[in-house]
């Protein structure tokens, strides 16, 4: 079996490459192509000029990844790839729903892999796909067409699967959850190496502040320090913090994943009370190091953390509950070790790349064996790019 693998370049925490690697390890050949359009990226950059570098980057990313113009431009690029490889592959395996790869008349099966939807993003107030009005309607319409046209939609979580079924009206038999695993090198688990459960140290790793719940965590940590004066919190990921906080070690961005892994082992607890989380890969990274985890009850976090067994879940913004759970874990190394070990066992059983790859490969093989042309038209018309429109995005 040979697949045409289409994906963006490294905007899903490296997941696109890991999914392809995992499937290839099951004996499936994948011709990998990044659906990127350099000239459109340049125009998006020019159209986004701002005094602040971060504001500039955020505006550029929104135009380049999540506008209607981006969908049209990338659809055209993906369709050219499909036409080029159509005679030499058995199916398209696409990660993400940021374009439609199906050219007029193509009969190739489409395996679509999704971790989040526009309507979930809107519901959670996420910064991803911040479209409104007609642009929001455009994305929902195009996503629904893609879901219907696909031979099967694979999701990383039940949370995403539920949205596709309930928000977009797709049949439950058409949407299958296959899970996800930590990015390399975190999947190289080390069962004999243990975290510093007696350190009274908690760690946060996340690129964001409000969205990742760091404001709630800093509030809670002040309450923790009142009860455990020598407790400490390490913050990794944000570029800045709005002020200084007693007992908080701010490390900013760390690009070396091995350094982050070593940091996990220097702590007793991982905490990220996020307000939205498509998968929560950092929870899996922490679990691979046998750290107990605390997240929230939203999105995929309840799928990663077994309440009371491998960690705890709080309601969004509940700093008091978060402080209680942090004190329980930081003040009891034996309890921390029990929670961490349970999370590690869950990871080994459900969230390793060999397990995920086997699920994906088996589902693709099953679907292709019974593939028939869909009843709806797959010749979805996407208008040619209206490039000047990006200046108004």
TANOR-V836489 format. One record per backbone hydrogen bond with DSSP energy under -0.5 kcal/mol. NH is the residue of the N-H (numbers start at 1). CO is the residue of the C=O. If there is no record, write none. Layout:
# TANOR-V836489
NH	CO
NH	CO
This chain:
# TANOR-V836489
3	29
4	91
5	3
5	31
6	4
6	93
7	33
10	8
15	12
18	14
19	15
20	16
21	17
22	18
23	19
24	20
25	21
26	23
27	24
28	23
29	1
31	3
32	30
33	5
35	7
36	34
40	37
41	37
42	38
43	39
44	40
45	41
46	42
47	43
48	44
48	45
49	46
56	52
57	53
58	54
59	55
60	56
61	57
62	58
63	59
64	60
65	61
66	62
67	63
71	67
72	68
73	69
74	70
75	71
76	72
77	73
78	74
79	75
80	76
81	77
82	78
83	79
84	80
85	81
86	82
88	85
89	85
89	86
90	2
91	2
92	109
93	4
94	92
94	111
95	6
96	94
96	113
101	99
103	101
106	103
109	90
111	92
111	109
112	110
112	152
113	94
114	112
114	154
121	117
122	118
123	119
124	120
125	121
125	122
126	121
130	127
131	129
135	132
136	132
137	133
138	134
139	135
140	136
141	137
142	138
143	139
144	140
145	141
146	142
147	143
148	144
149	145
150	146
151	110
152	110
153	174
154	112
154	152
155	176
156	114
161	157
162	158
163	159
164	160
165	161
166	162
167	163
168	163
168	164
169	165
170	164
174	171
175	172
176	153
178	155
178	176
179	155
182	351
186	183
188	185
189	187
190	288
193	190
194	192
196	265
196	267
197	195
199	196
202	232
203	269
204	234
206	236
208	206
213	210
214	209
217	213
218	214
219	215
220	216
221	217
222	218
223	219
224	220
225	221
226	222
227	223
227	224
228	224
231	228
232	200
233	247
234	202
235	249
236	204
236	234
237	252
243	241
248	245
249	233
249	247
250	248
251	235
251	249
252	235
257	255
259	256
260	256
261	257
262	258
263	259
264	260
265	261
266	262
266	263
267	264
268	201
269	201
270	292
271	203
272	294
274	272
275	211
276	211
283	280
284	280
285	281
286	282
287	283
288	284
289	285
289	286
290	287
291	286
292	268
293	310
294	270
295	312
297	314
300	277
301	298
303	300
304	300
304	301
305	301
306	304
307	305
308	311
309	306
310	306
311	306
312	293
314	295
318	315
319	317
322	318
323	319
324	320
325	321
326	322
327	323
328	324
329	325
330	326
331	327
332	329
336	332
337	333
338	334
339	335
340	336
341	337
342	338
343	339
344	340
345	341
346	342
347	343
348	344
349	345
350	346
351	346
351	347
356	352
357	353
358	354
359	355
360	356
361	357
362	358
363	359
364	360
365	361
366	362
367	363
368	364
369	365
370	366
371	368
380	378
382	380
383	381
387	385
389	386
390	387
391	388
392	389
393	390
